[in-house]
Amino acid sequence: MFGFNYEIRYVEAMLPELESYLHSRELYRLVFVPKEANEPPYPTLTIGTYLLALKRAQGFAQTAAQHAQWQKLAQESEQVKARWRQAWLEKAKLDSSSRLRRWGDFLREYLQKPADQIDRYVYEVRNRVILELLKEECPDLPDIWKTLDQLDQRLQERWIKGTFIWESELSPHFAVDRYWYLWGKPC
């Protein structure tokens, strides 16, 4: 489905947009990213979608050239983040709040009618992964992270441990102890 080229194209297209995005009032920015036939559309730019694409690209990188390309973009991303640290944190906080709402809405729907929602889990869990990445960026959001812990507890009550649910190449980059919600399924 996805692969290195898909993820890295997103990062390459969004990196030049980051500075103006960080200084804008918008949380979601639509940026055109050319895609190959049969690829899904790219998500809008947020700090979370950017971090997820960067992490997924790292996981998909197989060749020395791909690792070098990823490393260069990761370093450039860190430079932008360091230069505009406060703006980065503000966007990450807003994204955290928005993702928490979306993840919570999905879990509530799932818990009400699991059979109707189970097929959506593999896609919707990306919001939970993004929340984990955003938590690294701004750990000092006690209300958000407390609510996330509560949602995790509800999910764990219905959890069946299993195999990694995303592309197998990514599994080494999403450790089971930290990303347990990618290693199995809710029942």
Secondary structure, DSSP 8 states (H G I E B T S, - for coil): ---HHHHHHHHHHHGGGHHHHHTSS-SSB-------TT------B-HHHHHHHHHHHHHH--SHHHHHHHHHHHHHHHHHHHHTHHHHHHHHHHHHHHHHHHHHHHHHHHHH-HHHHGGGHHHHHHHHHHHHHHHHH----HHHHHHHHHHHHHHHTTEEEEEE-S-GGGGGGS-TTT-GGGEEEE-
